[in-house]
Amino acid sequence: SFPSTFLSNNNQSSSTPMQSVSTPSVLASASASLPSVSNSIVTSGISELKSSSGSRKARVLYDYDAANSSELSLLADEVITVYSIPGMDSDWLMGERGNQKGKVPITYLELLN
């Protein structure tokens, strides 16, 4: 059964009106300023890569030391072949250099051709 306070208030307006919370508008304005120019460039590069079925060349922008055996170490200014794998994190691509293959962070790459 319901407490008597609910039963006695069924046709009366509440004495304490609900206050609206302004958090969504704060979040909306904060998220509106988040995207940066470099992010949109990287994102368009990723979508171009995913739309092409083959692989592309990429110039390595910075040295990168592989954190584990699934990653590929990179040297600045070298050119490697990259491609995406369905289901892989969008911040990473598969990279190939000769017979070496591994994940590479897309932020270290400049996509070519």
Number of C-alpha atoms within 10 A of each C-alpha: 4 6 7 8 8 9 10 9 10 9 8 7 8 9 6 6 7 7 6 6 7 8 8 9 10 9 10 10 10 10 10 8 8 9 9 8 9 9 12 11 10 17 15 11 16 20 12 12 18 15 10 12 10 10 15 16 17 21 19 21 16 14 13 16 12 15 9 10 10 12 20 20 19 23 14 13 14 14 19 19 18 25 20 23 11 7 6 11 11 14 13 20 23 20 25 19 15 7 5 10 18 18 23 24 18 21 15 18 23 15 20 12 5
